[in-house]
């Protein structure tokens, strides 16, 4: 027996009214967030892993935070590696607002963008934290009056792994200032003017090494006055490659040119960084003498 012909569950006017109410409710009770689409720059085809990602766009849109009593997840955990923050959140976004504010700007003929993608980021100015989308549920609620009006995104706190942020939103891009791995180059001239954020390059015979300018110190009482600090250093294939002291470094925007006289990893110069000159590696070497005999070439086996 078929359903009644006198009732319809997909009346367009009712669907539009229902969706209007959802959009209005999200504007009243939601939070403004930034949606950051992920762009994969270099991918490891063997392990199917994203080696380097970039975030160039930040779209402002409203979402509803379902976690009214605080973030979900395991919270703050104390482990042998230190404190781990495992916050999670469930965010609800209107499908209409997604189409108008994000999809139309990102979708191309070759690449469709039907819904939020796992791996994309969401920045919450409310808490100053950034979350990564882990799962997108697009059938909850399930076909209310014959349509699917919202996306429900399950997110976990984002852990920075040297991604490139160029969104022009300072509170998002500033993560690179303290989290990105940096190189420090001492240049042969203090008069050149590299621009913060520009790409610089060092050209070799069969490859080009590039990096992004994090800082240029041309006159600082605490520095020599010709210090260039770089992030996201690699070659034109997206692979790691170091700079050398044999060729000029050219700024693509500023046109500045200078040759490095010293190339150093900034993390190894920081007093409290892993591998720095004041870290605990020396203490470990001293303590290890109490239980490891380093006079043996093989102190853990039967053979020398």
Secondary structure, 3 states (H helix, E strand, C coil): CCCCCCCCCCCHHHHHHHHHHHHHHHHHHCEEEEEECCEEEEEECCCCEEEEEEECCCEEEEEEECCCCCCEEEEEEEECCEEEEEEEEEEEEEHHHHHHHHHHHHCCCCCCCCCCCCCCEEEECCCCEEEEEEEEECCCCCCECCECCEEEEEEEECCCCCCEECCCCHHHHCHHHHHCCEEEEEECCCCCCCCCCCEEEEECCCCEEEEEEEEEECCCCCCCCCEEEEEEEEECCCCCCCCCCCCEEEECCCCCEEEEEEEEEHHHCCCCCCCCCCCCHHHHHHHHCCCCCCCCCCCCCCCC
